[in-house]
Amino acid sequence: MTQHAPKATRETVDILVVGGGIAGMIAAAAFGASGFKTLMIDPVPPVTVGDDVGSDLRSTAFLRPARDLFEKIGIWDRLAPHATPLEGLRIVDTVPSDDGPLLRSERQFEGRETADEPFGWNFLNWHMRRALVDILPSIALAETRYGVGFKSMLTRTGSAIVTLSDGTQVEAKLVVAADGRNSAVREAAGIGVSTTRYGQKSLAFTAFHSLPHGNVSTEIYRDGGPFTMVPLADIDGRPASAIVWMNKGPKAIELLNMDIDAFNAEMTDRSAELYGNMELASQRGIFPIITQVADQLSGQRLALIAEAAHVLPPIGAQGLNTSLNDLAALLELCEANTHDIGNTAMLDTYARTRHRDIMTRAKAVDLFNRVVRAEDGLLQSVRLLGLKAVHDIKPVRMGVMRAGLGPL
């Protein structure tokens, strides 16, 4: 008697989101809240405590378009209590000297110059994950499934059939790849990437400082890359900021392994003592700095978003905000194509419009990073002149601020 292997269990959804990071969780919330039956999968549950191993110690400043998306899908009121408003952006240009950092110039951009509200709202990444874990179960059409990952995918004209790591098959009208810079979905679709490496790494951590930040985000330029302080709510009554500190790779590793007292002294020096003494308030995380853009942003029944589509250096809050621009564009197209979400014409439109915006931002951030980290005296002079021009010429200043706040 011939025995046949049991057929794999198959379930049907409108949208399968692969990847349960911040972008994937927001995508699941957005599609589910907009009336699409959505399943999000990820093999690893999110770390939602700051001092746990694997915690994402970075922060994200969500700009106004991201807030608008959160309001549209009905989750902003539950996120807002965890946010620190960013009222301004302070840019400080320094160069090293024998007596410590020499402050050459500083300018401040005010959020309320373009609208009667802040530039954005800052969240610690692990805290955002915790908030989203609490919110997602309340969205009826959004299911999250941790402990199971992507295995393979077969696409056809009307749908995609995805086999999961537990053998389950999911048939979806649209697969959304939100599974990071090393996306297995992107690889399975045969989509390559173009990558630029800078030899830099960034440290991410939380720090106390003795002077208040006034809800102003501060970027301090010097060789190696920017030292960025993004305001957080006070911790135990002490002013605190989320720090992103970019350096050449060997220097970043040296700082990562430095004892705390020496690290605090070096951090205070690198901050030009603008906020007094600095003191480490968390673990230190380290991340490579690259620019990476997928060769295609869509395939049959497939859309790439977030780091599966693009990775940008952590400058100007472009990374996750660009990811949410992807999501907003894709959601709008799905709402306009409810009869057949994920059709070829829809995905071609998504890829075309997002590619233009992503490439513009990638080129701008790449150039900015090269100038900001410069050790060459001529490029440092260019950096100084550029800072003054961008701020002091009002039409330029307004244009730059508006470009940073939404799609170009």
Beta strands, then each sheet from edge to edge (+ up, - down):
strand 1: 10-18
strand 2: 38-42
strand 3: 59-63
strand 4: 84-86
strand 5: 88-95
strand 6: 102-110
strand 7: 120-124
strand 8: 142-146
strand 9: 150-155
strand 10: 160-164
strand 11: 169-177
strand 12: 193-209
strand 13: 216-221
strand 14: 227-235
strand 15: 238-248
strand 16: 278-280
strand 17: 285-294
strand 18: 298-299
strand 19: 302-304
strand 20: 310-311
sheet 1: 8+ 2+ 1+ 11+ 10- 9+
sheet 2: 8+ 2+ 1+ 11+ 19+ 18-
sheet 3: 3+ 7- 4+
sheet 4: 6+ 5- 13- 14+ 15- 12+ 16-
sheet 5: 6+ 5- 13- 14+ 15- 12+ 17- 20+
end
